[in-house]
Amino acid sequence: MALIGKMVEAREEKGLSQRELAEISGVKQPAIARLESMKATPQIDTLFKVLHPLGYTIEIVPLRHDGAGV
């Protein structure tokens, strides 16, 4: 959920509408709307397509072993 919130924040900071993001990402606007409203679980390739024009990517990081990151 934090990921989707960050995605919306980044889109708004860049002054992009969902339609404009759709045009530059190649992901249809209704799909972006479903992602932003959390009515759909995105596939990883869709996330990459949407995040890239916003200047973001997804990174895999190890969990903290002190219990705080679990």
Phi and psi in degrees as a GROMACS rama.xvg file:
@    title "Ramachandran Plot"
@    xaxis  label "Phi"
@    yaxis  label "Psi"
@TYPE xy
-64.1754  -35.032  ALA-2
-61.354  -46.5282  LEU-3
-66.0065  -41.4428  ILE-4
-59.3226  -41.9848  GLY-5
-66.2862  -37.5462  LYS-6
-63.1942  -45.888  MET-7
-62.9483  -44.7403  VAL-8
-58.8511  -45.4424  GLU-9
-64.8756  -40.8314  ALA-10
-62.2371  -46.1417  ARG-11
-66.6656  -38.3537  GLU-12
-62.3533  -33.3636  GLU-13
-82.4343  -3.31263  LYS-14
72.3941  26.9276  GLY-15
-99.1913  139.601  LEU-16
-82.8168  167.872  SER-17
-59.4798  -39.6062  GLN-18
-62.4589  -43.4555  ARG-19
-65.1705  -41.409  GLU-20
-63.4122  -38.2815  LEU-21
-59.7426  -44.3582  ALA-22
-62.6006  -42.4722  GLU-23
-84.8605  -17.9855  ILE-24
-98.4159  -21.3441  SER-25
83.111  7.35187  GLY-26
-103.221  131.422  VAL-27
-63.4682  145.945  LYS-28
-56.6502  -42.4054  GLN-29
-60.9122  -32.4684  PRO-30
-67.9648  -39.4406  ALA-31
-65.0436  -41.2011  ILE-32
-61.7738  -41.5204  ALA-33
-65.2411  -39.2118  ARG-34
-61.9842  -49.4081  LEU-35
-65.7313  -29.6483  GLU-36
-90.77  0.909989  SER-37
58.7911  34.6991  MET-38
-94.4048  0.154832  LYS-39
-143.044  147.316  ALA-40
-93.4174  116.706  THR-41
-74.2615  147.832  PRO-42
-80.8812  153.858  GLN-43
-60.3198  -38.2119  ILE-44
-67.5051  -32.6289  ASP-45
-66.4751  -42.8218  THR-46
-59.4823  -45.2087  LEU-47
-59.7272  -43.5492  PHE-48
-61.7901  -39.964  LYS-49
-78.1574  -40.0781  VAL-50
-73.1837  -33.7553  LEU-51
-56.3887  -50.9688  HIS-52
-66.7521  -15.6327  PRO-53
-87.8742  -4.48924  LEU-54
88.3535  21.4529  GLY-55
-126.287  163.413  TYR-56
-143.932  178.298  THR-57
-110.093  138.385  ILE-58
-126.388  141.669  GLU-59
-97.8953  124.699  ILE-60
-126.486  148.937  VAL-61
-68.3652  149.89  PRO-62
-71.7114  149.787  LEU-63
-74.2076  140.695  ARG-64
-92.2091  4.19368  HIS-65
-90.2982  5.85105  ASP-66
90.7765  -15.4992  GLY-67
-74.4915  -27.1441  ALA-68
-95.9581  7.03646  GLY-69
